[in-house]
Amino acid sequence: MLDKLTQKISDALRIVSGKATITEKNIDDAVEAIKMALLEADVNLRVVRRFVNSTIEEAKGEKVLRSVDPGQQFVKIIHDKLTSYLGDTTPNANGRSAQELQLKGPDTISVILMLGLQGSGKTTSSAKLALRLKKEGRKPLLVACDLVRPAAMEQLAVLGNQIGVPVYKEDGAKDSVKVFKDAWNYAGKNLIDTVIVDTTGRLQIDEPMMEELSLLKNAAKPDELLLVADSMTGQSAVDIAKTFDEKIGLTGVILTKFDSDTRGGAALSLKTVTGKPLKFVGTGEKPEDFEPFHPERMASRILGMGDVVTLVEKAQEVIDQKEAEELRKKMEKENFTLEDWLSQLRSMKKMGSLQSMLEMIPGMAGQISEEDIDKAELKYQEAILSSMTRKERANHLIIGPSRRSRIARGSGTSVSEVGRLLKKFEKMRTMMKKMSKMSRNPAAAQSMFSKMGQFQGR
């Protein structure tokens, strides 16, 4: 996610970071490098000019040049600028930021219209948004109002069934306004508080589509009009958002395929060009791969500072606090089993790709590529563990030669790979016990790290 942009901006910041004093030439060189990074990321030219001019003006002030740590002051300016260009975090009259959905309370039905061209990921994003709102305690209903694209209604029905959210559709329907009104009545009778409408999309913007959307908007009186755009299309996504806003009026944007090798131009240009906030990003194909967009967190990621808050939030979604405490006690007593290991592997998969998690750790962005992560090894581990019986996972010591042969056949691996996994597990249990003790005894941890340093020095 934005790897190239992160790498280039990090390189630019090295020009000034760590220096006791910096000159105006240092600042000019760093800003020029950042400008080239933004242009290569397909950021709107007008946005780049504004960013560069305002940064130079602020960075050359006495606050930076005469500060105790001018390098850090300069990095802070870049972080604050990126945050302001990515979005507005100032709370409105309702106490919410522009990035948050402006929905009514649970006693009144809120309506969200999902807009976008065909192929942008509109139907999938509708389901992802429904799942997120369901997790937040709301009762969403998906409404199939895309009556143009073949199989759009069926796709929405399949996705709704997958995430456990009801879907309202009328096979053979021709009038999207009528479908919405019928869905509204259905929502009122079934205690639904949020109606998410998957609207008509076409291959390109045309008058018939805009006319239909305008009629639907007038009938639905939506709380949110969200455009779903493909982040890989760069400035085209920004142009599409601008046109939709002029014709229909938008309240926000969702960028899909944000986990791909996107250059970041759309995300950095949207707010300045359209004035509309980026509210969510799609970060994968699974229904859970959908994140609220936080400008300050994304600015930190771009600068290689990581995003620990989002990482913790992801972990909290899949890891129960009580289970985590029980796991800690098992680690401390060396009672951690293969069953626990399998459970942890599956929990990690729910959090998303390892690559995306590593990018959230400060200093790790761009350090480890997708090729460096042995995904096959993780799949083999899960296959081997899944081929064991519960009894074997509870007590790995009973896994003798005959059992290893059976497990290897069942997992499609070799006996040596099963043996290697068991050896790795033994080492991991020992290491976990030490780490658990270290967390409770800082002095022991300091002593251990000291010994490690002496060992590395020899």
C-alpha positions in Angstrom: 0.0 0.0 0.0 1.7 3.2 -1.2 5.1 1.5 -0.9 6.8 3.6 -3.6 5.5 6.9 -2.3 6.6 6.0 1.3 10.1 5.0 0.2 10.6 8.1 -1.8 9.3 10.5 0.9 11.4 8.7 3.5 14.5 9.2 1.3 13.6 12.9 1.0 13.3 13.3 4.7 16.7 11.9 5.3 18.1 15.1 3.8 17.1 17.0 6.9 16.3 14.4 9.6 18.9 14.0 12.4 20.7 17.3 11.6 21.5 19.7 14.5 21.0 22.6 12.1 19.5 22.8 8.6 19.7 25.5 5.9 17.3 26.8 3.4 19.1 24.8 0.8 18.5 21.6 2.8 14.8 22.5 2.9 14.7 23.2 -0.9 16.3 19.9 -1.7 14.0 17.9 0.6 10.9 19.7 -0.7 12.0 19.2 -4.3 12.4 15.4 -3.7 9.0 15.3 -2.1 7.5 17.1 -5.0 8.9 14.6 -7.5 7.6 11.7 -5.2 4.1 13.2 -5.3 4.1 13.8 -9.1 5.3 10.2 -9.6 2.4 9.1 -7.4 0.0 10.8 -9.8 -1.1 13.5 -7.4 -3.0 16.3 -9.0 -0.6 19.0 -10.3 -2.5 21.9 -8.6 -2.5 19.9 -5.3 1.3 19.4 -5.6 2.0 23.1 -6.2 -0.1 24.1 -3.2 1.6 21.5 -1.0 5.1 22.6 -2.1 4.5 26.3 -1.7 2.8 26.1 1.7 5.5 23.7 3.0 8.4 25.9 1.9 6.8 29.0 3.4 6.3 27.3 6.8 9.5 25.3 6.8 11.7 28.4 6.2 10.3 30.2 9.2 12.2 30.8 12.4 10.2 28.1 14.1 12.1 25.4 12.1 15.5 27.0 11.3 16.1 28.1 14.9 14.5 25.1 16.7 16.4 22.7 18.9 15.6 19.8 16.5 14.9 21.3 13.1 14.7 17.9 11.4 11.9 16.8 13.6 10.1 20.1 13.1 10.3 19.7 9.4 8.9 16.1 9.5 6.1 17.4 11.7 5.2 20.0 9.1 5.1 17.4 6.3 3.0 15.1 8.5 0.5 17.9 9.3 0.4 18.9 5.6 -0.3 15.4 4.4 -3.0 15.0 7.0 -4.8 18.2 5.9 -4.6 17.2 2.3 -5.9 13.7 3.0 -8.9 14.9 5.0 -10.4 17.0 7.7 -10.3 15.6 11.3 -12.1 18.6 12.8 -15.4 17.5 14.6 -18.6 19.0 13.2 -21.7 20.2 15.2 -22.6 16.6 15.8 -19.2 15.8 17.3 -18.2 13.7 14.2 -15.4 14.2 11.8 -16.1 14.5 8.0 -14.7 11.0 7.6 -17.4 9.5 9.8 -20.8 8.4 8.4 -23.5 11.0 9.3 -26.3 8.5 10.2 -29.4 8.9 12.3 -30.1 7.2 15.5 -31.3 3.5 15.7 -34.9 4.6 16.0 -35.0 6.1 12.5 -34.1 4.6 9.2 -30.9 6.0 7.6 -30.3 5.6 3.9 -26.9 5.3 2.1 -26.8 5.4 -1.7 -23.8 3.7 -3.2 -22.8 5.2 -6.5 -20.1 4.3 -9.1 -19.2 3.0 -12.5 -19.3 -0.7 -13.4 -16.2 -2.5 -12.3 -15.4 -0.1 -9.4 -16.4 -2.6 -6.7 -19.7 -0.9 -5.8 -21.6 -4.1 -5.0 -18.8 -5.6 -3.0 -18.2 -2.4 -1.1 -22.0 -2.2 -0.3 -21.7 -5.6 1.4 -18.4 -4.7 3.2 -20.0 -1.5 4.6 -23.1 -3.5 5.7 -20.8 -6.0 7.6 -19.0 -3.1 9.3 -22.2 -1.4 10.4 -23.6 -4.8 11.6 -20.5 -5.2 13.8 -21.1 -1.7 15.2 -24.6 -2.8 16.3 -26.7 -1.4 13.5 -29.3 -3.5 11.6 -28.5 -3.0 7.9 -30.5 -4.0 4.8 -28.9 -4.3 1.4 -31.2 -3.2 -1.5 -30.5 -4.3 -5.1 -31.3 -1.3 -7.3 -28.7 -2.0 -9.9 -31.1 -3.2 -12.6 -28.7 -2.8 -15.5 -25.7 -5.0 -14.8 -26.5 -8.7 -15.4 -26.3 -10.8 -12.2 -25.8 -7.7 -10.0 -28.8 -8.6 -7.9 -27.6 -12.2 -7.5 -24.1 -11.1 -6.5 -25.6 -8.9 -3.8 -27.8 -11.8 -2.6 -24.8 -14.1 -2.4 -22.7 -11.5 -0.5 -25.6 -10.7 1.9 -26.0 -14.4 2.7 -22.2 -14.7 3.3 -22.2 -11.9 5.9 -25.6 -12.6 7.4 -27.3 -9.4 6.2 -30.7 -9.4 4.6 -31.0 -8.4 1.0 -34.1 -6.9 -0.7 -34.4 -7.6 -4.4 -37.2 -7.8 -7.0 -36.4 -10.2 -9.9 -37.4 -8.7 -13.2 -37.8 -5.2 -11.8 -37.4 -2.2 -14.2 -38.0 0.8 -11.9 -35.3 1.4 -9.2 -37.4 4.0 -7.4 -40.3 1.5 -6.9 -37.8 -1.1 -5.7 -36.4 1.4 -3.1 -39.9 2.3 -1.9 -40.9 -1.4 -1.4 -37.5 -1.9 0.4 -38.2 1.1 2.6 -41.6 -0.5 3.6 -39.9 -3.8 4.2 -37.3 -2.1 6.4 -40.0 -0.4 8.5 -41.7 -3.7 9.2 -38.5 -5.6 10.1 -36.8 -3.1 12.5 -34.1 -2.2 10.0 -32.2 1.0 10.9 -29.9 1.4 7.9 -30.7 0.9 4.2 -27.7 0.5 1.9 -28.8 0.9 -1.8 -26.6 -0.6 -4.5 -27.5 1.7 -7.5 -27.1 1.4 -11.2 -23.6 1.6 -12.7 -22.5 1.9 -16.3 -19.2 1.6 -18.1 -19.1 5.4 -18.4 -21.0 8.4 -17.1 -24.0 9.1 -19.3 -27.3 11.0 -19.0 -29.7 8.1 -18.5 -27.6 6.9 -15.5 -27.5 10.3 -14.0 -31.2 10.8 -14.6 -32.1 7.5 -12.8 -29.8 8.3 -9.9 -31.3 11.8 -9.6 -34.8 10.3 -9.4 -33.6 7.7 -6.8 -31.9 10.4 -4.8 -35.1 12.5 -4.6 -37.2 9.5 -3.5 -34.7 8.2 -1.0 -33.5 11.5 0.5 -30.3 9.8 1.6 -28.1 10.6 4.6 -25.0 9.6 2.7 -24.2 9.6 -1.1 -21.0 7.6 -1.3 -19.0 7.2 -4.6 -17.1 3.9 -5.0 -14.0 4.5 -7.1 -11.1 2.3 -8.2 -7.9 3.7 -6.6 -5.7 2.2 -9.3 -7.2 4.6 -11.9 -5.4 7.5 -10.2 -6.6 10.9 -11.3 -9.5 9.3 -13.3 -11.0 8.4 -10.0 -10.8 12.1 -8.9 -12.3 13.3 -12.2 -15.2 10.8 -11.8 -15.8 11.9 -8.2 -15.9 15.6 -9.4 -18.5 14.8 -12.1 -20.7 12.7 -9.8 -20.6 15.5 -7.2 -21.6 18.1 -9.8 -24.4 16.0 -11.2 -25.8 14.2 -8.1 -23.9 15.6 -5.0 -21.7 13.5 -2.9 -21.1 13.2 0.8 -18.0 11.0 0.6 -15.8 8.6 -1.4 -14.8 4.9 -1.0 -11.6 3.9 -2.7 -11.3 0.2 -3.6 -8.2 -1.9 -4.3 -6.2 0.2 -1.8 -4.1 -2.9 -1.0 -2.8 -3.1 -4.6 0.3 -1.3 -6.0 -1.7 2.0 -6.0 0.4 5.1 -6.3 -1.7 7.2 -3.9 -2.6 10.0 -6.3 -6.3 9.6 -5.9 -6.2 9.6 -2.0 -4.0 12.7 -1.9 -6.0 14.7 -4.4 -9.6 13.9 -3.6 -10.3 16.3 -0.8 -8.6 19.2 -2.4 -10.1 18.8 -5.9 -13.6 17.7 -4.9 -13.9 19.0 -1.3 -15.4 15.6 -0.4 -13.9 13.3 2.3 -12.5 9.9 1.7 -14.5 7.8 4.2 -13.4 4.1 3.6 -10.8 2.1 1.7 -11.1 -1.5 0.5 -7.9 -3.4 1.4 -8.6 -6.9 0.0 -11.2 -9.2 -1.4 -12.7 -10.6 1.9 -15.7 -8.9 3.4 -13.6 -7.9 6.4 -11.0 -6.1 4.3 -12.6 -2.6 4.7 -11.2 0.2 6.8 -12.4 3.6 7.9 -10.1 6.2 6.4 -8.1 8.2 9.0 -6.1 11.0 7.5 -3.6 11.3 10.3 -3.0 7.6 10.4 -2.5 7.4 6.6 -0.1 10.4 6.8 1.9 8.4 9.4 2.0 5.4 7.1 3.2 7.4 4.1 6.0 8.8 6.3 7.0 5.3 7.4 5.9 5.9 10.9 3.5 3.0 10.9 -0.1 2.8 12.2 -0.1 1.0 15.5 -3.6 2.2 16.4 -5.2 0.5 13.4 -3.1 -2.7 14.0 -4.4 -2.9 17.6 -8.0 -2.3 16.4 -7.7 -5.1 13.9 -6.3 -7.4 16.6 -9.2 -6.5 19.0 -11.7 -7.5 16.3 -10.4 -11.1 16.1 -8.8 -11.7 19.5 -11.0 -12.0 22.6 -9.4 -10.4 25.7 -10.3 -13.4 27.9 -8.7 -15.8 25.4 -5.6 -13.6 25.2 -5.2 -13.7 29.0 -5.6 -17.5 29.0 -3.0 -17.7 26.2 -0.6 -15.6 28.2 -0.9 -17.9 31.2 -0.4 -21.0 29.0 2.8 -19.4 27.5 4.1 -18.7 31.0 3.6 -22.3 32.2 4.8 -23.7 28.8 1.3 -25.2 28.3 1.0 -23.6 24.8 -0.3 -26.4 22.5 -0.5 -27.1 18.8 -4.2 -26.4 19.1 -3.4 -22.8 20.3 -0.9 -22.4 17.5 -3.6 -23.3 14.9 -6.0 -20.9 16.5 -3.4 -18.1 16.3 -2.7 -18.8 12.7 -6.4 -18.6 11.8 -6.8 -15.3 13.8 -3.8 -13.8 11.9 -5.5 -14.6 8.6 -8.6 -12.7 9.7 -6.6 -9.6 10.4 -5.5 -9.4 6.8 -2.3 -10.0 4.8 1.0 -10.1 6.7 2.3 -7.4 4.3 -0.5 -5.0 5.4 0.2 -5.7 9.1 3.9 -5.2 8.7 3.3 -1.8 7.1 1.5 -0.7 10.3 4.6 -1.3 12.4 6.8 1.8 12.7 9.9 1.6 10.5 8.7 -1.6 8.7 7.0 0.0 5.6 9.0 -0.8 2.5 11.5 -2.9 4.4 9.9 -6.3 3.7 8.4 -7.0 0.2 5.6 -9.4 -0.6 8.3 -11.8 -2.0 10.1 -11.9 1.3 7.0 -13.4 3.0 6.8 -17.1 2.7 3.0 -17.5 2.3 3.4 -21.1 1.2 5.1 -22.0 4.5 2.1 -20.6 6.5 -0.3 -22.6 4.4 1.8 -25.8 4.9 1.8 -25.2 8.7 -2.0 -24.8 8.8 -2.4 -27.9 6.6 -0.2 -30.0 8.8 -1.9 -28.8 12.0 -5.3 -29.3 10.5 -4.4 -32.9 9.6 -3.7 -33.8 13.3 -6.4 -35.0 15.6 -7.4 -32.9 18.6 -5.7 -35.3 20.9 -2.4 -34.9 18.9 -2.7 -31.1 18.9 -3.3 -31.2 22.7 -0.2 -33.4 23.3 2.4 -33.3 20.6 4.6 -35.8 22.4 2.4 -38.7 21.3 3.1 -37.9 17.6 5.4 -40.8 16.7 6.6 -42.1 13.3 3.3 -43.7 12.2 1.3 -40.6 13.2 3.8 -38.4 11.4 3.3 -40.5 8.2 -0.4 -40.2 8.5 -0.3 -36.4 9.1 2.1 -36.0 6.1 -0.3 -37.9 3.8 -3.3 -35.9 5.0 -1.6 -32.5 4.6 0.1 -33.2 1.3 3.5 -32.7 2.8 6.4 -34.9 3.8 7.4 -36.6 7.1 10.4 -34.4 7.3 8.2 -31.2 7.0 6.0 -32.5 9.8 9.1 -33.2 11.9 10.5 -29.7 11.2 7.2 -28.1 12.3 7.3 -30.0 15.6 10.9 -28.9 16.2 9.9 -25.3 15.4 7.0 -25.6 17.9 9.3 -26.8 20.7 11.6 -23.8 20.1 8.6 -21.4 20.0 7.2 -22.7 23.3 10.6 -22.1 25.0 10.9 -18.6 23.6 7.3 -17.7 24.5 8.0 -18.7 28.1 11.0 -16.5 28.3 9.2 -13.6 26.7 6.3 -14.0 29.1 8.7 -13.8 32.1 10.5 -10.8 30.6 7.2 -8.9 30.3 6.8 -9.3 34.0 10.4 -8.6 35.0 12.0 -5.6 33.2 15.3 -6.2 34.9 15.5 -9.7 33.5 14.6 -8.4 30.1 17.4 -5.8 30.3 19.9 -8.5 31.4 18.8 -10.8 28.5 19.2 -8.0 25.9 22.6 -7.1 27.3 23.7 -10.7 27.0 22.4 -10.7 23.4 24.4 -7.6 22.6 27.6 -9.1 24.1 27.0 -12.2 22.0 26.5 -10.3 18.8 29.6 -8.2 19.5 31.9 -11.3 19.6 
